[in-house]
Amino acid sequence: MNKNKQIQEAVRERYAKAALQVVDGGAGSCCSSSASCGAGGTDPITSALYGENDTAVLPEAAVAASLGCGNPTLMAELKPGETVLDLGSGGGIDVLLSARRVGPQGKAYGLDMTDEMLALARENQRKAGVDNAEFLKGEIENIPLPDASVDVVISNCVINLSADKDRVLREVFRVLKPGGRLAVADVVVRGEVPREIRRSIELWAGCIAGALEETEYARKLAAAGFAGIAIEPYRVYNVEDARQFLAEAGIDVEAAAAAAGGRFMSAYIKARKP
């Protein structure tokens, strides 16, 4: 098995476990340590991303299974009648919110490769009574939709998990209509970070993450054909937040703070297809 497939299978396994945890009555968690990536935790990455007006209209399991780092449905500026695609849709929270925003004349697709998450999302859709949503099985590197079929592509802290981000962005460009837009939340890095510290903080922040440096992210978007690229950090992760995780990994926390403090962050990333 090549490295890309190994990463993909590791991601699939962790998110399958997170879905089953929610089904069993807990909050989802994609991390293996005591640091929680689930919406039910109080960590600085996933907490307080959705307002009460959003979560009040959704099944509890959809909220519990949210493993993202932002709320892309807010920044996407969705309009009635639009078609939306959520990459790595998980338990369905962003798909269900998007479906409500685009209304009955619009459509919201969710794409996920994990059977357990798809089953959870479809059950959440049934409970929410949302008719204009559809969950598809597939990989974000091979989107199972036709060319120029989508107005907006959103994603919530998933692109960083892919081992082939260039292919993901090319696929997004392909399925977007001319004038269509990308609006995603993702983990990015600002500046250089020593490899050992970077890997440990990525595991803490993104669970098998491969966070891009922000200028590299912009370059990859441009190479895929996008214009109007904007990367807007909104939540900076302090090394102190990951103190326990780093200590358990044998990392000198003070050295990590000096080398990586303030360089990992959640960001909203926008671009459009000309």
C-alpha positions, 0 to 999 in steps of 0.5 A, a space after each residue: 500500500 502506498 503512502 497516500 493510501 495509508 493516510 487515506 485508510 488511517 483517516 477512514 478508520 478514525 472517522 469511522 470510530 468517531 461516527 460509531 462513538 456518536 451512535 453509542 451516545 458520545 461526542 465524536 472525537 478524531 484524536 487518539 489522545 486526551 485532546 478532543 477534536 469533537 464538537 462536544 469537547 471544549 478544545 480551542 479548535 472545535 468549540 463555539 463554531 455554531 450558534 444556537 440558531 443553527 444547532 437548535 434546528 438539527 438533530 443532536 447527533 449531527 452536532 455531536 459528530 461535527 469534527 470541523 474547525 470552522 463554520 463554512 456555511 456562514 462565509 459561503 454566503 449561500 443564496 436560494 436555489 444554489 447547488 452546494 457540495 460539502 467535501 468530507 461531510 461527516 455527520 452532515 451538519 454543514 450539509 443540513 445547514 446549507 440545505 436550509 439556506 439554499 431552500 427547496 429550489 436548491 440542493 446540498 450534496 455531502 461527499 464522504 468516504 466513510 460508510 459509518 459517517 454516511 449512515 449517520 448523516 442520512 439518519 440525521 437528514 431523516 430526523 431533520 426532515 430535510 428533502 433537498 440534500 443528498 449524501 454521496 459516497 466517494 473520495 474528495 480526490 475523485 468527486 462523483 459529480 459532473 463538470 460545472 454542476 455546483 455553485 459552491 463548494 464548502 469543506 470543514 477542516 477536511 482538505 488538510 487530511 488529503 495526501 493529494 491536495 492538488 488533485 482535490 483542488 483540481 476536482 473542485 475547480 472541475 465541478 464548479 460552474 463558471 463564477 462558482 466559488 470555494 469557501 472552506 475552513 481549514 488548518 493552515 501554518 504561517 511560516 517555518 516550523 521544525 518537522 518534529 514539532 509540526 508533526 506533533 501539533 498537526 496530530 493534535 490540531 487535525 488528527 492525521 493532518 497535513 496542514 499547508 503553509 498559507 502561501 503554499 495553499 494560495 499557490 496551489 489554488 492558483 495552479 488549479 485555476 482559481 482567482 480571487 484567493 483570500 486566506 483569512 485566519 480567525 483562530 490561532 492555536 497556542 502551544 499552551 493549548 496542546 501542552 498535555 498532548 506535546 508532553 505525552 509525545 515527548 516534545 519539549 513544550 517550551 522549545 515548541 512554544 518558541 519555534 511554533 507559537 502562533 503559527 498554526 491556525 484555523 482559516 477561512 479560505 475563499 476563491 472563485 472559478 473565473 
